[in-house]
Amino acid sequence: MERLLRAKEVRERYALPSSSLYRLAKENRIPHLRFGEAVRFPEDTLESWIKAQIRKPKEGRSAD
């Protein structure tokens, strides 16, 4: 079973404001689990989700 991170751990690891993290969870836009009022974030699933969010430059466009 993968480790479940507390919101504080996610905020510290990824430098996210609390408001953004909880808003993403409330809108079901970030992988999370709810246990009553507690919100936990599955570590491996979250890491994969974050990597999938990286936007790659379009072909033929210069970075300059």
PDB file of N, CA, C and O in Angstrom:
ATOM      1  N   MET A   1       0.848  -1.178   0.000  1.00  0.00           N
ATOM      2  CA  MET A   1       0.000   0.000   0.000  1.00  0.00           C
ATOM      3  C   MET A   1       0.891   1.238   0.000  1.00  0.00           C
ATOM      4  O   MET A   1       1.883   1.310   0.726  1.00  0.00           O
ATOM      5  N   GLU A   2       0.515   2.212  -0.833  1.00  0.00           N
ATOM      6  CA  GLU A   2       1.338   3.407  -0.904  1.00  0.00           C
ATOM      7  C   GLU A   2       1.088   4.334   0.282  1.00  0.00           C
ATOM      8  O   GLU A   2       0.019   4.329   0.893  1.00  0.00           O
ATOM      9  N   ARG A   3       2.087   5.109   0.574  1.00  0.00           N
ATOM     10  CA  ARG A   3       2.033   6.042   1.698  1.00  0.00           C
ATOM     11  C   ARG A   3       1.042   7.163   1.410  1.00  0.00           C
ATOM     12  O   ARG A   3       0.971   7.667   0.290  1.00  0.00           O
ATOM     13  N   LEU A   4       0.288   7.544   2.414  1.00  0.00           N
ATOM     14  CA  LEU A   4      -0.660   8.647   2.298  1.00  0.00           C
ATOM     15  C   LEU A   4      -0.049   9.890   2.941  1.00  0.00           C
ATOM     16  O   LEU A   4       0.345   9.872   4.107  1.00  0.00           O
ATOM     17  N   LEU A   5       0.021  10.963   2.165  1.00  0.00           N
ATOM     18  CA  LEU A   5       0.605  12.213   2.646  1.00  0.00           C
ATOM     19  C   LEU A   5      -0.463  13.126   3.223  1.00  0.00           C
ATOM     20  O   LEU A   5      -1.584  13.182   2.717  1.00  0.00           O
ATOM     21  N   ARG A   6      -0.115  13.827   4.265  1.00  0.00           N
ATOM     22  CA  ARG A   6      -0.985  14.864   4.809  1.00  0.00           C
ATOM     23  C   ARG A   6      -0.827  16.110   3.940  1.00  0.00           C
ATOM     24  O   ARG A   6       0.165  16.258   3.225  1.00  0.00           O
ATOM     25  N   ALA A   7      -1.802  16.992   4.009  1.00  0.00           N
ATOM     26  CA  ALA A   7      -1.763  18.215   3.216  1.00  0.00           C
ATOM     27  C   ALA A   7      -0.485  19.006   3.502  1.00  0.00           C
ATOM     28  O   ALA A   7       0.116  19.562   2.583  1.00  0.00           O
ATOM     29  N   LYS A   8      -0.076  19.061   4.741  1.00  0.00           N
ATOM     30  CA  LYS A   8       1.131  19.804   5.110  1.00  0.00           C
ATOM     31  C   LYS A   8       2.356  19.255   4.365  1.00  0.00           C
ATOM     32  O   LYS A   8       3.197  20.026   3.903  1.00  0.00           O
ATOM     33  N   GLU A   9       2.457  17.934   4.249  1.00  0.00           N
ATOM     34  CA  GLU A   9       3.588  17.324   3.555  1.00  0.00           C
ATOM     35  C   GLU A   9       3.568  17.673   2.061  1.00  0.00           C
ATOM     36  O   GLU A   9       4.611  17.950   1.470  1.00  0.00           O
ATOM     37  N   VAL A  10       2.383  17.655   1.463  1.00  0.00           N
ATOM     38  CA  VAL A  10       2.249  18.000   0.046  1.00  0.00           C
ATOM     39  C   VAL A  10       2.601  19.471  -0.165  1.00  0.00           C
ATOM     40  O   VAL A  10       3.323  19.806  -1.104  1.00  0.00           O
ATOM     41  N   ARG A  11       2.101  20.341   0.694  1.00  0.00           N
ATOM     42  CA  ARG A  11       2.397  21.774   0.595  1.00  0.00           C
ATOM     43  C   ARG A  11       3.897  22.037   0.684  1.00  0.00           C
ATOM     44  O   ARG A  11       4.437  22.819  -0.099  1.00  0.00           O
ATOM     45  N   GLU A  12       4.566  21.394   1.622  1.00  0.00           N
ATOM     46  CA  GLU A  12       6.000  21.602   1.803  1.00  0.00           C
ATOM     47  C   GLU A  12       6.802  21.028   0.636  1.00  0.00           C
ATOM     48  O   GLU A  12       7.757  21.652   0.172  1.00  0.00           O
ATOM     49  N   ARG A  13       6.423  19.862   0.167  1.00  0.00           N
ATOM     50  CA  ARG A  13       7.157  19.194  -0.903  1.00  0.00           C
ATOM     51  C   ARG A  13       7.040  19.941  -2.228  1.00  0.00           C
ATOM     52  O   ARG A  13       8.015  20.047  -2.972  1.00  0.00           O
ATOM     53  N   TYR A  14       5.842  20.461  -2.524  1.00  0.00           N
ATOM     54  CA  TYR A  14       5.600  21.058  -3.834  1.00  0.00           C
ATOM     55  C   TYR A  14       5.368  22.574  -3.772  1.00  0.00           C
ATOM     56  O   TYR A  14       5.007  23.184  -4.778  1.00  0.00           O
ATOM     57  N   ALA A  15       5.569  23.168  -2.626  1.00  0.00           N
ATOM     58  CA  ALA A  15       5.427  24.626  -2.442  1.00  0.00           C
ATOM     59  C   ALA A  15       4.078  25.122  -2.959  1.00  0.00           C
ATOM     60  O   ALA A  15       4.004  26.097  -3.707  1.00  0.00           O
ATOM     61  N   LEU A  16       3.021  24.438  -2.550  1.00  0.00           N
ATOM     62  CA  LEU A  16       1.659  24.833  -2.924  1.00  0.00           C
ATOM     63  C   LEU A  16       0.989  25.549  -1.768  1.00  0.00           C
ATOM     64  O   LEU A  16       1.134  25.131  -0.619  1.00  0.00           O
ATOM     65  N   PRO A  17       0.268  26.607  -2.044  1.00  0.00           N
ATOM     66  CA  PRO A  17      -0.505  27.246  -0.978  1.00  0.00           C
ATOM     67  C   PRO A  17      -1.643  26.318  -0.523  1.00  0.00           C
ATOM     68  O   PRO A  17      -2.193  25.562  -1.323  1.00  0.00           O
ATOM     69  N   SER A  18      -1.979  26.384   0.735  1.00  0.00           N
ATOM     70  CA  SER A  18      -3.070  25.557   1.280  1.00  0.00           C
ATOM     71  C   SER A  18      -4.352  25.747   0.500  1.00  0.00           C
ATOM     72  O   SER A  18      -5.047  24.778   0.194  1.00  0.00           O
ATOM     73  N   SER A  19      -4.669  26.983   0.179  1.00  0.00           N
ATOM     74  CA  SER A  19      -5.927  27.258  -0.508  1.00  0.00           C
ATOM     75  C   SER A  19      -5.983  26.555  -1.860  1.00  0.00           C
ATOM     76  O   SER A  19      -7.028  26.026  -2.237  1.00  0.00           O
ATOM     77  N   SER A  20      -4.885  26.542  -2.584  1.00  0.00           N
ATOM     78  CA  SER A  20      -4.856  25.872  -3.894  1.00  0.00           C
ATOM     79  C   SER A  20      -4.994  24.364  -3.744  1.00  0.00           C
ATOM     80  O   SER A  20      -5.736  23.724  -4.488  1.00  0.00           O
ATOM     81  N   LEU A  21      -4.285  23.807  -2.789  1.00  0.00           N
ATOM     82  CA  LEU A  21      -4.331  22.359  -2.580  1.00  0.00           C
ATOM     83  C   LEU A  21      -5.737  21.897  -2.215  1.00  0.00           C
ATOM     84  O   LEU A  21      -6.240  20.931  -2.788  1.00  0.00           O
ATOM     85  N   TYR A  22      -6.369  22.576  -1.271  1.00  0.00           N
ATOM     86  CA  TYR A  22      -7.716  22.178  -0.859  1.00  0.00           C
ATOM     87  C   TYR A  22      -8.752  22.450  -1.953  1.00  0.00           C
ATOM     88  O   TYR A  22      -9.725  21.708  -2.089  1.00  0.00           O
ATOM     89  N   ARG A  23      -8.543  23.510  -2.727  1.00  0.00           N
ATOM     90  CA  ARG A  23      -9.461  23.796  -3.835  1.00  0.00           C
ATOM     91  C   ARG A  23      -9.372  22.699  -4.893  1.00  0.00           C
ATOM     92  O   ARG A  23     -10.395  22.237  -5.397  1.00  0.00           O
ATOM     93  N   LEU A  24      -8.151  22.282  -5.230  1.00  0.00           N
ATOM     94  CA  LEU A  24      -7.969  21.201  -6.202  1.00  0.00           C
ATOM     95  C   LEU A  24      -8.619  19.910  -5.716  1.00  0.00           C
ATOM     96  O   LEU A  24      -9.229  19.185  -6.501  1.00  0.00           O
ATOM     97  N   ALA A  25      -8.489  19.625  -4.434  1.00  0.00           N
ATOM     98  CA  ALA A  25      -9.113  18.423  -3.874  1.00  0.00           C
ATOM     99  C   ALA A  25     -10.635  18.535  -3.906  1.00  0.00           C
ATOM    100  O   ALA A  25     -11.327  17.586  -4.277  1.00  0.00           O
ATOM    101  N   LYS A  26     -11.146  19.689  -3.518  1.00  0.00           N
ATOM    102  CA  LYS A  26     -12.606  19.889  -3.497  1.00  0.00           C
ATOM    103  C   LYS A  26     -13.201  19.750  -4.895  1.00  0.00           C
ATOM    104  O   LYS A  26     -14.305  19.229  -5.057  1.00  0.00           O
ATOM    105  N   GLU A  27     -12.470  20.214  -5.896  1.00  0.00           N
ATOM    106  CA  GLU A  27     -12.929  20.141  -7.285  1.00  0.00           C
ATOM    107  C   GLU A  27     -12.594  18.795  -7.941  1.00  0.00           C
ATOM    108  O   GLU A  27     -12.834  18.612  -9.135  1.00  0.00           O
ATOM    109  N   ASN A  28     -12.044  17.862  -7.169  1.00  0.00           N
ATOM    110  CA  ASN A  28     -11.627  16.540  -7.673  1.00  0.00           C
ATOM    111  C   ASN A  28     -10.656  16.651  -8.849  1.00  0.00           C
ATOM    112  O   ASN A  28     -10.737  15.882  -9.807  1.00  0.00           O
ATOM    113  N   ARG A  29      -9.748  17.605  -8.764  1.00  0.00           N
ATOM    114  CA  ARG A  29      -8.767  17.805  -9.827  1.00  0.00           C
ATOM    115  C   ARG A  29      -7.391  17.282  -9.449  1.00  0.00           C
ATOM    116  O   ARG A  29      -6.461  17.342 -10.253  1.00  0.00           O
ATOM    117  N   ILE A  30      -7.254  16.769  -8.227  1.00  0.00           N
ATOM    118  CA  ILE A  30      -5.987  16.213  -7.755  1.00  0.00           C
ATOM    119  C   ILE A  30      -6.319  14.903  -7.032  1.00  0.00           C
ATOM    120  O   ILE A  30      -7.331  14.832  -6.336  1.00  0.00           O
ATOM    121  N   PRO A  31      -5.485  13.864  -7.183  1.00  0.00           N
ATOM    122  CA  PRO A  31      -5.771  12.597  -6.504  1.00  0.00           C
ATOM    123  C   PRO A  31      -5.730  12.772  -4.985  1.00  0.00           C
ATOM    124  O   PRO A  31      -4.761  13.294  -4.432  1.00  0.00           O
ATOM    125  N   HIS A  32      -6.785  12.332  -4.331  1.00  0.00           N
ATOM    126  CA  HIS A  32      -6.848  12.434  -2.874  1.00  0.00           C
ATOM    127  C   HIS A  32      -7.880  11.440  -2.330  1.00  0.00           C
ATOM    128  O   HIS A  32      -8.700  10.897  -3.070  1.00  0.00           O
ATOM    129  N   LEU A  33      -7.812  11.226  -1.044  1.00  0.00           N
ATOM    130  CA  LEU A  33      -8.777  10.405  -0.316  1.00  0.00           C
ATOM    131  C   LEU A  33      -9.326  11.231   0.818  1.00  0.00           C
ATOM    132  O   LEU A  33      -8.614  12.044   1.406  1.00  0.00           O
ATOM    133  N   ARG A  34     -10.575  11.028   1.125  1.00  0.00           N
ATOM    134  CA  ARG A  34     -11.204  11.714   2.259  1.00  0.00           C
ATOM    135  C   ARG A  34     -11.597  10.690   3.312  1.00  0.00           C
ATOM    136  O   ARG A  34     -12.179   9.647   3.013  1.00  0.00           O
ATOM    137  N   PHE A  35     -11.263  11.020   4.545  1.00  0.00           N
ATOM    138  CA  PHE A  35     -11.658  10.227   5.705  1.00  0.00           C
ATOM    139  C   PHE A  35     -12.371  11.197   6.636  1.00  0.00           C
ATOM    140  O   PHE A  35     -11.747  11.789   7.517  1.00  0.00           O
ATOM    141  N   GLY A  36     -13.659  11.359   6.445  1.00  0.00           N
ATOM    142  CA  GLY A  36     -14.400  12.366   7.201  1.00  0.00           C
ATOM    143  C   GLY A  36     -13.891  13.733   6.783  1.00  0.00           C
ATOM    144  O   GLY A  36     -13.985  14.097   5.611  1.00  0.00           O
ATOM    145  N   GLU A  37     -13.357  14.489   7.721  1.00  0.00           N
ATOM    146  CA  GLU A  37     -12.816  15.819   7.436  1.00  0.00           C
ATOM    147  C   GLU A  37     -11.356  15.763   6.968  1.00  0.00           C
ATOM    148  O   GLU A  37     -10.844  16.722   6.391  1.00  0.00           O
ATOM    149  N   ALA A  38     -10.698  14.634   7.223  1.00  0.00           N
ATOM    150  CA  ALA A  38      -9.281  14.500   6.867  1.00  0.00           C
ATOM    151  C   ALA A  38      -9.122  14.234   5.372  1.00  0.00           C
ATOM    152  O   ALA A  38      -9.886  13.473   4.777  1.00  0.00           O
ATOM    153  N   VAL A  39      -8.113  14.876   4.776  1.00  0.00           N
ATOM    154  CA  VAL A  39      -7.790  14.667   3.367  1.00  0.00           C
ATOM    155  C   VAL A  39      -6.361  14.125   3.313  1.00  0.00           C
ATOM    156  O   VAL A  39      -5.454  14.674   3.938  1.00  0.00           O
ATOM    157  N   ARG A  40      -6.177  13.045   2.561  1.00  0.00           N
ATOM    158  CA  ARG A  40      -4.853  12.459   2.385  1.00  0.00           C
ATOM    159  C   ARG A  40      -4.578  12.303   0.901  1.00  0.00           C
ATOM    160  O   ARG A  40      -5.498  12.157   0.097  1.00  0.00           O
ATOM    161  N   PHE A  41      -3.297  12.337   0.548  1.00  0.00           N
ATOM    162  CA  PHE A  41      -2.874  12.299  -0.831  1.00  0.00           C
ATOM    163  C   PHE A  41      -1.951  11.100  -1.038  1.00  0.00           C
ATOM    164  O   PHE A  41      -0.878  11.049  -0.437  1.00  0.00           O
ATOM    165  N   PRO A  42      -2.343  10.127  -1.878  1.00  0.00           N
ATOM    166  CA  PRO A  42      -1.499   8.951  -2.104  1.00  0.00           C
ATOM    167  C   PRO A  42      -0.205   9.359  -2.816  1.00  0.00           C
ATOM    168  O   PRO A  42      -0.237   9.899  -3.922  1.00  0.00           O
ATOM    169  N   GLU A  43       0.919   9.096  -2.173  1.00  0.00           N
ATOM    170  CA  GLU A  43       2.215   9.608  -2.618  1.00  0.00           C
ATOM    171  C   GLU A  43       2.560   9.242  -4.062  1.00  0.00           C
ATOM    172  O   GLU A  43       2.846  10.134  -4.860  1.00  0.00           O
ATOM    173  N   ASP A  44       2.541   7.971  -4.415  1.00  0.00           N
ATOM    174  CA  ASP A  44       2.936   7.548  -5.764  1.00  0.00           C
ATOM    175  C   ASP A  44       1.957   8.048  -6.819  1.00  0.00           C
ATOM    176  O   ASP A  44       2.369   8.488  -7.892  1.00  0.00           O
ATOM    177  N   THR A  45       0.678   7.982  -6.521  1.00  0.00           N
ATOM    178  CA  THR A  45      -0.340   8.449  -7.452  1.00  0.00           C
ATOM    179  C   THR A  45      -0.211   9.951  -7.673  1.00  0.00           C
ATOM    180  O   THR A  45      -0.330  10.428  -8.801  1.00  0.00           O
ATOM    181  N   LEU A  46       0.030  10.687  -6.612  1.00  0.00           N
ATOM    182  CA  LEU A  46       0.195  12.136  -6.709  1.00  0.00           C
ATOM    183  C   LEU A  46       1.421  12.483  -7.543  1.00  0.00           C
ATOM    184  O   LEU A  46       1.367  13.386  -8.378  1.00  0.00           O
ATOM    185  N   GLU A  47       2.518  11.782  -7.325  1.00  0.00           N
ATOM    186  CA  GLU A  47       3.750  12.018  -8.084  1.00  0.00           C
ATOM    187  C   GLU A  47       3.504  11.783  -9.582  1.00  0.00           C
ATOM    188  O   GLU A  47       3.938  12.580 -10.414  1.00  0.00           O
ATOM    189  N   SER A  48       2.825  10.713  -9.918  1.00  0.00           N
ATOM    190  CA  SER A  48       2.502  10.421 -11.323  1.00  0.00           C
ATOM    191  C   SER A  48       1.595  11.496 -11.905  1.00  0.00           C
ATOM    192  O   SER A  48       1.783  11.921 -13.045  1.00  0.00           O
ATOM    193  N   TRP A  49       0.616  11.933 -11.129  1.00  0.00           N
ATOM    194  CA  TRP A  49      -0.314  12.969 -11.577  1.00  0.00           C
ATOM    195  C   TRP A  49       0.432  14.274 -11.862  1.00  0.00           C
ATOM    196  O   TRP A  49       0.184  14.931 -12.873  1.00  0.00           O
ATOM    197  N   ILE A  50       1.341  14.639 -10.967  1.00  0.00           N
ATOM    198  CA  ILE A  50       2.104  15.874 -11.140  1.00  0.00           C
ATOM    199  C   ILE A  50       2.953  15.800 -12.400  1.00  0.00           C
ATOM    200  O   ILE A  50       3.006  16.766 -13.161  1.00  0.00           O
ATOM    201  N   LYS A  51       3.616  14.676 -12.635  1.00  0.00           N
ATOM    202  CA  LYS A  51       4.429  14.517 -13.844  1.00  0.00           C
ATOM    203  C   LYS A  51       3.564  14.633 -15.100  1.00  0.00           C
ATOM    204  O   LYS A  51       4.010  15.178 -16.109  1.00  0.00           O
ATOM    205  N   ALA A  52       2.349  14.132 -15.048  1.00  0.00           N
ATOM    206  CA  ALA A  52       1.445  14.194 -16.200  1.00  0.00           C
ATOM    207  C   ALA A  52       0.957  15.616 -16.465  1.00  0.00           C
ATOM    208  O   ALA A  52       0.485  15.909 -17.564  1.00  0.00           O
ATOM    209  N   GLN A  53       1.063  16.508 -15.471  1.00  0.00           N
ATOM    210  CA  GLN A  53       0.598  17.885 -15.630  1.00  0.00           C
ATOM    211  C   GLN A  53       1.622  18.786 -16.313  1.00  0.00           C
ATOM    212  O   GLN A  53       1.299  19.911 -16.694  1.00  0.00           O
ATOM    213  N   ILE A  54       2.844  18.306 -16.469  1.00  0.00           N
ATOM    214  CA  ILE A  54       3.902  19.122 -17.071  1.00  0.00           C
ATOM    215  C   ILE A  54       3.554  19.386 -18.525  1.00  0.00           C
ATOM    216  O   ILE A  54       3.287  18.466 -19.298  1.00  0.00           O
ATOM    217  N   ARG A  55       3.561  20.645 -18.876  1.00  0.00           N
ATOM    218  CA  ARG A  55       3.250  21.046 -20.249  1.00  0.00           C
ATOM    219  C   ARG A  55       4.529  21.109 -21.054  1.00  0.00           C
ATOM    220  O   ARG A  55       5.496  21.771 -20.676  1.00  0.00           O
ATOM    221  N   LYS A  56       4.513  20.409 -22.164  1.00  0.00           N
ATOM    222  CA  LYS A  56       5.678  20.387 -23.042  1.00  0.00           C
ATOM    223  C   LYS A  56       5.505  21.439 -24.129  1.00  0.00           C
ATOM    224  O   LYS A  56       4.382  21.701 -24.558  1.00  0.00           O
ATOM    225  N   PRO A  57       6.612  22.052 -24.586  1.00  0.00           N
ATOM    226  CA  PRO A  57       6.498  23.050 -25.646  1.00  0.00           C
ATOM    227  C   PRO A  57       5.996  22.415 -26.938  1.00  0.00           C
ATOM    228  O   PRO A  57       6.285  21.255 -27.230  1.00  0.00           O
ATOM    229  N   LYS A  58       5.245  23.189 -27.700  1.00  0.00           N
ATOM    230  CA  LYS A  58       4.730  22.701 -28.973  1.00  0.00           C
ATOM    231  C   LYS A  58       5.871  22.623 -29.980  1.00  0.00           C
ATOM    232  O   LYS A  58       6.833  23.389 -29.916  1.00  0.00           O
ATOM    233  N   GLU A  59       5.742  21.683 -30.910  1.00  0.00           N
ATOM    234  CA  GLU A  59       6.738  21.525 -31.975  1.00  0.00           C
ATOM    235  C   GLU A  59       6.866  22.814 -32.778  1.00  0.00           C
ATOM    236  O   GLU A  59       5.869  23.490 -33.028  1.00  0.00           O
ATOM    237  N   GLY A  60       8.066  23.154 -33.177  1.00  0.00           N
ATOM    238  CA  GLY A  60       8.291  24.301 -34.037  1.00  0.00           C
ATOM    239  C   GLY A  60       8.346  25.630 -33.317  1.00  0.00           C
ATOM    240  O   GLY A  60       8.563  26.664 -33.949  1.00  0.00           O
ATOM    241  N   ARG A  61       8.155  25.627 -32.008  1.00  0.00           N
ATOM    242  CA  ARG A  61       8.229  26.886 -31.253  1.00  0.00           C
ATOM    243  C   ARG A  61       9.568  26.984 -30.568  1.00  0.00           C
ATOM    244  O   ARG A  61      10.089  26.008 -30.027  1.00  0.00           O
ATOM    245  N   SER A  62      10.101  28.153 -30.601  1.00  0.00           N
ATOM    246  CA  SER A  62      11.377  28.417 -29.961  1.00  0.00           C
ATOM    247  C   SER A  62      11.133  28.810 -28.517  1.00  0.00           C
ATOM    248  O   SER A  62      10.115  29.424 -28.198  1.00  0.00           O
ATOM    249  N   ALA A  63      12.063  28.456 -27.646  1.00  0.00           N
ATOM    250  CA  ALA A  63      11.957  28.822 -26.227  1.00  0.00           C
ATOM    251  C   ALA A  63      12.399  30.266 -26.012  1.00  0.00           C
ATOM    252  O   ALA A  63      12.220  30.806 -24.921  1.00  0.00           O
ATOM    253  N   ASP A  64      12.963  30.889 -27.017  1.00  0.00           N
ATOM    254  CA  ASP A  64      13.454  32.273 -26.869  1.00  0.00           C
ATOM    255  C   ASP A  64      12.339  33.244 -26.885  1.00  0.00           C
ATOM    256  O   ASP A  64      12.567  34.448 -26.772  1.00  0.00           O
TER     257      ASP A  64
END
